[in-house]
């Protein structure tokens, strides 16, 4: 399947930042524009309303009486003549419309049925706008409601703001006409237009600035990632000595660089271990195969000269080499099983620890007749019972004893101990008086295929491939137990396995060498069989 094209990572970051900023600026601009338009509209409506209210209120209140100094309008004429009264009212309405008309405001007086009663434009001032006539029903609605109404409408001169105000009779208070006052909305439209241009230009400048500023910034931020990509390509080509330069800042990229270098280091170590394993496995397999091939060839050539003893020695040698290869295969298969499904390799049950240790001591004595094998069992721990796979625990202890035998010269002591470790735990130990392990090698003894002393493990064909302690660690981890090692070069090594255990304390039946120290219970040596 063909994947869609994606821009480089830095451009994706920039596009995301620009998109987020554009949305924020757009929302801010819309809110600002709406609020400012509302404020300007309210200001225009208030200006139109407040400019008309005093004049209309003065007209509705009627002319004031003459003052004491003779000032003031003349008294009203008698209203005996209806015609004269209508003419006077008409003149007053026209005068009202003229007073409400200015250079930027047009006013007219319209009856409730839509008849024009007075037009300020025709009576005097010539404003810059012309307010179109509305439908007659609109004036009737305003008169019926008795409340002013503000209307925005479009005309040839642009947007107009029209205020319709009911005009009340001086005597009865009834609505007799509607005052129509209109002004241009052009100044508000111009201000809003300039605001739109400023906001658009500001957004464009801000987005362009973000792009220009983020290009070098993202180049610097992503430089460690580019170095990692280059280093990864070099590592893929086989150069495992390459490392990524760690950025000075203490951030996620620094943590990523440390993790990357650590990963490469572990990969280098694993590959080196595998190369060493292949070399060791080749050597270990070549030796028995060579011996087997030589033995078969000697038998075919009749080198035994019909001597049963010589043939038996040759067959025993070949059988030993076959057993050595079998042990190697078994150890590798064990590790594969523990790697695949460790729990499936266990057959849990109750483990009587003391009988198991005594059995192991007997077996180790047969395998190492030239060593002193000692059981150091705390009387308080003689009845301890653990839960686990007895066969796997026996395998782990035998592996430890095999390593102890290889590290201890003939005549040395191998001690298998058991004691309580707290209220509900047991500690099983295997200690030797051998050469010990250097502090430099100690942290790596659990690694697979690792051997602290290659020359010693190869000497006499005793050592294996360095899988013994790895199998011990796998068995302990599969049970959820704990294992530790303590060693000093030239003194000896002690490996401890701690596991949950139960069992009542037994009365002390052994001899104690000193207070607080468990007695040594040596098992008598059997006479050597010939």
C-alpha positions in Angstrom: 0.0 0.0 0.0 1.4 3.4 -1.0 1.5 5.8 1.9 0.5 9.4 1.5 3.3 12.0 1.3 4.1 13.8 4.5 6.3 16.9 4.8 9.5 16.8 6.8 9.1 16.7 10.6 10.2 20.3 11.1 7.6 21.6 8.6 4.9 19.5 10.4 5.9 21.2 13.7 5.8 24.6 12.0 2.5 23.9 10.3 1.0 22.8 13.6 2.3 25.9 15.4 1.1 28.2 12.5 -2.3 26.5 12.5 -2.8 26.8 16.3 -1.7 30.5 16.1 -4.0 31.2 13.2 -7.0 29.7 15.1 -6.1 31.7 18.2 -5.7 35.0 16.2 -8.8 34.3 14.2 -10.9 33.8 17.4 -9.3 36.9 19.0 -10.0 38.9 15.8 -13.6 37.8 15.5 -14.3 38.6 19.2 -12.6 41.9 18.9 -14.4 42.8 15.7 -17.8 41.8 17.0 -17.3 43.7 20.3 -16.1 46.8 18.6 -18.9 46.7 16.0 -21.4 46.3 18.8 -19.8 49.2 20.7 -19.7 51.5 17.7 -23.3 50.6 16.8 -24.5 51.3 20.3 -22.6 54.6 20.3 -24.2 55.7 17.0 -27.6 54.7 18.2 -27.1 56.5 21.5 -25.9 59.6 19.7 -28.9 59.6 17.4 -31.3 59.0 20.3 -29.9 61.6 22.7 -29.7 64.2 20.0 -33.4 63.9 19.2 -34.9 63.3 22.7 -34.4 66.9 24.1 -35.9 68.5 21.0 -38.9 66.2 20.9 -39.5 66.5 24.6 -39.4 70.2 24.3 -42.0 70.2 21.5 -44.3 67.8 23.4 -44.1 70.0 26.5 -45.3 73.0 24.4 -43.9 76.6 24.3 -42.9 78.0 27.7 -44.7 81.3 28.9 -43.0 84.6 28.3 -40.4 85.5 30.9 -40.5 88.5 33.1 -38.0 90.3 30.9 -40.2 89.9 27.9 -38.3 87.0 26.4 -39.8 83.8 25.3 -42.0 82.8 22.4 -45.3 84.7 21.9 -48.4 83.2 23.5 -50.3 80.8 21.5 -53.0 82.0 19.3 -56.6 81.3 20.2 -57.8 77.9 18.9 -61.2 79.0 18.0 -60.5 78.6 14.3 -59.8 74.9 13.4 -58.1 75.8 10.1 -55.8 78.3 11.8 -55.0 75.7 14.5 -54.2 73.0 11.9 -52.0 75.3 10.0 -50.2 76.3 13.2 -49.6 72.6 14.1 -48.4 71.9 10.6 -45.9 74.8 10.9 -44.7 73.4 14.3 -44.2 69.9 12.9 -42.2 71.3 10.0 -40.2 73.5 12.4 -39.6 70.3 14.5 -38.3 68.4 11.5 -36.1 71.3 10.5 -34.6 71.5 14.0 -33.8 67.8 14.0 -32.1 68.0 10.6 -28.3 68.6 10.5 -25.5 68.1 8.0 -25.3 64.4 8.8 -28.8 63.8 10.1 -32.1 63.9 8.1 -35.5 64.1 9.8 -39.1 64.0 8.8 -42.5 63.8 10.5 -44.8 61.1 9.2 -48.4 60.5 10.3 -49.4 57.1 11.7 -50.9 56.2 8.2 -47.6 57.1 6.4 -48.5 60.7 5.3 -45.6 63.1 5.2 -46.3 66.0 7.6 -42.9 67.7 7.6 -39.5 67.2 6.0 -36.5 68.9 7.5 -34.5 68.5 4.2 -37.1 70.5 2.3 -37.5 73.0 5.0 -33.9 74.1 5.5 -30.7 72.0 6.1 -29.4 69.9 3.3 -27.8 66.9 4.9 -25.3 64.6 3.1 -27.7 61.7 3.2 -31.2 60.9 2.0 -33.3 58.6 4.1 -35.7 56.6 2.0 -39.4 56.4 3.0 -40.5 53.3 4.8 -43.7 51.4 4.4 -46.8 52.9 6.0 -47.3 49.8 8.2 -43.9 50.4 9.8 -45.0 53.9 11.1 -48.3 52.4 12.2 -46.6 49.7 14.2 -44.3 52.2 16.0 -47.4 54.5 16.8 -49.4 51.5 18.0 -46.5 50.3 20.2 -45.8 53.7 21.6 -42.0 52.9 21.7 -39.1 54.1 19.7 -37.5 51.7 17.2 -34.0 51.6 15.8 -33.6 50.2 12.2 -30.5 49.6 10.1 -31.2 49.6 6.4 -29.3 49.7 3.1 -29.5 52.5 0.6 -27.6 53.9 -2.3 -25.6 55.9 0.1 -24.6 52.9 2.1 -25.9 51.6 5.5 -28.2 54.0 7.3 -29.3 54.0 10.9 -32.9 55.1 11.3 -34.6 56.0 14.6 -38.5 56.0 14.6 -39.8 57.9 17.6 -43.6 58.3 18.4 -44.7 61.9 18.8 -47.4 62.5 21.4 -50.1 65.2 21.4 -49.5 68.0 23.9 -53.0 67.8 25.4 -54.2 64.2 25.1 -50.9 62.4 25.1 -51.9 60.3 22.2 -49.5 59.4 19.4 -50.2 61.8 16.5 -47.2 61.2 14.4 -43.8 59.4 14.1 -40.5 61.2 14.0 -38.1 59.6 11.5 -34.4 60.5 12.1 -31.7 58.9 9.9 -28.0 59.1 9.8 -25.3 57.5 7.8 -23.4 54.4 9.2 -20.5 55.2 6.9 -18.1 56.3 9.6 -18.7 53.0 11.5 -18.3 51.0 8.4 -15.1 52.8 7.6 -13.8 52.1 11.1 -14.7 48.5 10.9 -13.2 48.2 7.5 -9.9 49.6 8.7 -10.1 47.2 11.6 -10.5 44.3 9.3 -7.5 45.3 7.3 -5.4 45.8 10.4 -6.4 42.4 11.8 -5.8 40.6 8.5 -2.4 42.3 8.1 -1.5 41.6 11.7 -2.4 37.9 11.3 -0.4 37.6 8.1 2.6 39.3 9.7 2.4 37.2 12.9 2.1 34.0 10.9 5.0 34.9 8.7 7.1 35.9 11.7 6.3 32.5 13.4 7.5 30.6 10.3 10.7 32.7 10.0 11.5 32.3 13.7 10.6 28.6 13.9 12.7 27.5 10.9 16.1 28.0 12.7 14.6 27.0 16.0 13.3 23.7 14.7 16.6 23.2 12.9 18.4 23.4 16.2 15.9 21.4 18.1 15.9 18.6 15.5 19.7 18.5 15.1 20.0 15.7 17.7 17.4 13.7 15.9 19.3 14.1 12.6 22.5 13.0 14.4 20.7 10.0 15.7 19.5 9.1 12.2 23.0 9.5 10.9 24.4 7.4 13.7 21.7 4.8 13.2 22.7 4.5 9.6 26.4 4.1 10.6 25.4 1.5 13.2 23.3 -0.4 10.6 26.4 -0.4 8.4 28.4 -2.1 11.2 30.1 0.8 13.0 29.0 0.1 16.6 31.6 2.5 18.1 29.5 5.5 17.0 27.6 7.5 19.7 25.2 10.4 19.6 26.4 13.7 21.1 24.3 14.4 24.2 22.7 17.9 24.1 23.7 20.2 27.0 20.1 20.9 28.0 18.4 18.6 30.5 15.3 17.9 28.4 13.6 15.0 26.6 16.1 15.1 23.8 18.9 14.7 26.3 17.1 11.7 27.8 16.6 10.3 24.3 20.2 10.7 23.5 21.3 9.0 26.7 18.8 6.1 26.1 20.0 5.8 22.5 23.7 5.6 23.5 22.8 3.1 26.2 20.9 1.0 23.7 23.8 1.1 21.3 26.2 0.1 24.1 24.0 -2.8 25.1 23.7 -3.8 21.4 27.5 -3.7 21.1 27.8 -5.8 24.2 25.2 -8.3 23.1 26.8 -8.7 19.6 30.3 -9.1 21.2 28.8 -11.7 23.5 27.2 -13.5 20.6 30.5 -13.4 18.6 32.3 -14.8 21.6 29.7 -17.4 22.1 29.9 -18.5 18.5 33.7 -18.7 18.8 33.4 -20.6 22.1 30.7 -22.9 20.8 32.7 -23.6 17.7 35.7 -24.5 19.8 33.7 -26.5 22.3 31.9 -28.5 19.6 35.1 -28.8 17.4 37.0 -30.5 20.3 34.6 -33.4 21.0 33.9 -33.8 17.3 37.6 -34.0 16.6 38.1 -36.5 19.4 35.1 -38.5 18.2 36.4 -38.4 14.6 39.9 -39.4 15.7 38.5 -42.3 17.8 36.4 -43.6 15.0 39.3 -43.3 12.6 41.6 -45.2 15.0 39.0 -48.0 15.4 38.6 -48.2 11.7 42.4 -48.4 11.3 42.7 -51.1 14.0 44.8 -49.0 16.2 43.5 -50.9 19.2 45.3 -54.0 17.9 42.6 -56.2 19.1 43.4 -55.0 22.7 40.1 -54.9 24.7 41.5 -52.5 27.2 42.7 -50.0 24.6 39.4 -50.2 22.8 37.5 -49.7 26.1 39.6 -46.6 26.9 39.0 -45.2 23.4 35.2 -45.8 23.7 35.2 -44.2 27.2 36.8 -41.1 25.7 34.3 -41.0 22.9 31.4 -41.4 25.3 32.8 -38.5 27.4 32.9 -36.2 24.5 29.3 -37.2 23.5 28.2 -36.5 27.0 29.9 -33.1 26.9 28.0 -32.2 23.7 24.8 -33.4 25.3 25.3 -31.1 28.3 25.9 -28.2 26.0 22.7 -28.8 24.1 20.7 -29.4 27.4 22.0 -26.1 28.8 21.0 -24.2 25.7 17.6 -25.8 25.6 17.0 -24.9 29.2 17.8 -21.2 28.6 15.5 -21.3 25.5 12.7 -22.7 27.6 13.1 -20.1 30.3 13.2 -17.3 27.8 10.1 -18.5 26.0 7.8 -19.3 29.0 9.5 -19.6 32.4 6.4 -20.6 34.3 5.8 -23.5 32.0 9.2 -25.0 32.9 8.3 -25.3 36.6 6.4 -28.1 38.3 5.7 -26.5 41.7 5.3 -28.4 44.9 6.5 -28.6 48.5 10.3 -28.9 48.8 11.8 -30.4 51.9 15.0 -28.4 51.9 17.2 -30.5 54.3 16.7 -33.8 52.5 17.3 -32.1 49.2 20.6 -30.7 50.4 21.7 -34.0 51.9 21.0 -35.7 48.5 22.9 -33.0 46.6 25.9 -33.4 49.0 26.0 -37.1 48.3 25.9 -36.5 44.6 28.5 -33.8 44.7 30.8 -36.0 46.7 30.7 -38.6 43.9 31.4 -35.9 41.3 34.3 -34.3 43.3 35.9 -37.0 45.4 39.1 -34.9 45.7 37.2 -32.1 47.5 35.8 -31.8 51.0 32.0 -31.5 50.8 30.3 -30.1 53.9 26.7 -29.5 54.8 26.1 -26.5 57.1 22.5 -26.7 58.1 21.2 -24.5 60.9 19.2 -26.8 63.3 16.5 -24.1 63.4 16.1 -24.5 59.6 16.0 -28.3 59.4 12.3 -28.4 59.0 11.9 -25.6 56.5 9.6 -26.3 53.5 9.7 -24.1 50.3 7.3 -24.0 47.5 8.7 -24.5 44.0 10.2 -27.0 41.6 12.5 -29.4 43.5 14.2 -30.7 40.3 15.0 -27.1 39.1 16.3 -26.1 42.6 18.5 -29.2 42.6 19.7 -28.3 39.1 20.6 -24.7 40.3 22.5 -26.0 43.3 24.4 -28.6 41.3 25.4 -25.9 38.8 26.7 -23.8 41.7 28.6 -26.8 43.0 30.0 -27.5 39.6 31.3 -23.9 39.4 32.7 -24.2 42.9 34.5 -27.4 42.0 36.1 -25.9 38.9 37.3 -22.8 41.0 38.6 -24.8 44.0 41.8 -26.7 44.0 41.8 -30.4 45.1 41.6 -30.6 48.8 39.6 -27.4 49.1 36.2 -27.2 50.8 32.7 -26.7 49.2 30.0 -25.9 51.8 26.3 -26.2 51.1 24.4 -24.3 53.8 20.8 -23.7 54.9 19.5 -21.2 57.5 16.5 -19.1 58.3 16.4 -15.6 56.8 13.7 -13.8 58.8 10.4 -15.2 59.9 9.2 -16.7 56.6 12.3 -17.1 54.4 15.2 -19.5 53.9 18.7 -18.8 52.7 20.5 -21.6 50.8 24.2 -21.0 50.2 27.0 -22.6 48.2 30.5 -21.5 49.3 33.9 -22.5 48.2 37.5 -21.8 49.2 38.6 -21.4 45.6 40.3 -18.6 43.6 37.4 -16.3 43.9 36.2 -13.7 41.4 37.7 -10.3 40.8 35.6 -7.2 41.5 35.9 -6.3 37.8 34.3 -9.6 36.7 31.7 -9.9 39.5 29.0 -7.8 38.0 29.1 -9.8 34.7 29.1 -13.3 36.0 25.4 -13.7 35.5 25.7 -12.8 31.8 25.2 -15.7 29.4 28.4 -17.1 27.9 30.5 -15.0 30.2 33.6 -16.7 31.8 35.8 -14.9 34.3 38.8 -17.0 33.6 38.9 -18.5 30.1 42.2 -20.3 30.5 41.1 -22.0 33.7 37.7 -23.1 32.3 39.3 -24.6 29.3 42.0 -26.3 31.3 41.5 -30.0 31.3 38.2 -29.7 29.5 36.4 -28.9 32.7 34.6 -25.6 32.1 31.5 -25.1 30.1 30.4 -22.2 28.0 29.6 -19.9 30.9 25.9 -20.9 31.0 25.8 -22.4 34.5 25.2 -19.1 36.5 22.8 -17.9 33.7 20.7 -21.0 34.2 20.8 -20.5 38.0 19.6 -16.9 37.6 16.8 -18.0 35.2 15.6 -20.7 37.6 15.6 -18.2 40.6 13.8 -15.5 38.6 11.2 -17.9 37.3 10.3 -18.8 41.0 10.3 -15.1 42.0 13.2 -15.7 44.4 16.4 -13.7 45.0 20.0 -14.6 44.3 23.3 -12.8 45.2 27.0 -13.5 45.0 29.8 -12.4 47.2 33.4 -13.1 46.3 36.9 -12.1 47.0 39.8 -13.0 44.8 42.1 -15.6 46.4 39.6 -16.2 49.3 36.5 -17.8 47.8 33.0 -17.3 46.6 29.6 -17.6 48.2 26.3 -17.7 46.3 23.0 -17.2 48.2 19.5 -18.1 47.1 16.7 -16.6 49.3 13.2 -18.0 49.0 10.0 -18.0 51.1 9.7 -21.0 53.4 7.6 -22.2 56.3 8.2 -24.7 59.1 8.4 -24.7 62.9 11.8 -24.3 64.5 13.5 -27.5 65.5 15.3 -28.0 68.8 19.1 -27.6 68.6 20.5 -31.1 68.2 23.9 -30.2 66.6 27.1 -29.0 68.2 27.7 -25.3 68.0 31.3 -24.1 67.4 30.5 -20.7 68.8 27.4 -18.8 69.9 25.3 -17.6 66.9 27.2 -19.7 64.4 25.6 -22.9 62.8 27.3 -26.1 63.4 29.1 -27.9 60.5 27.7 -31.3 59.9 30.2 -33.1 57.6 28.8 -36.2 55.9 31.3 -39.1 56.2 33.2 -39.8 53.0 32.6 -43.1 51.3 35.5 -45.3 50.4 36.6 -44.8 46.9 35.5 -47.6 44.5 37.9 -48.9 42.0 
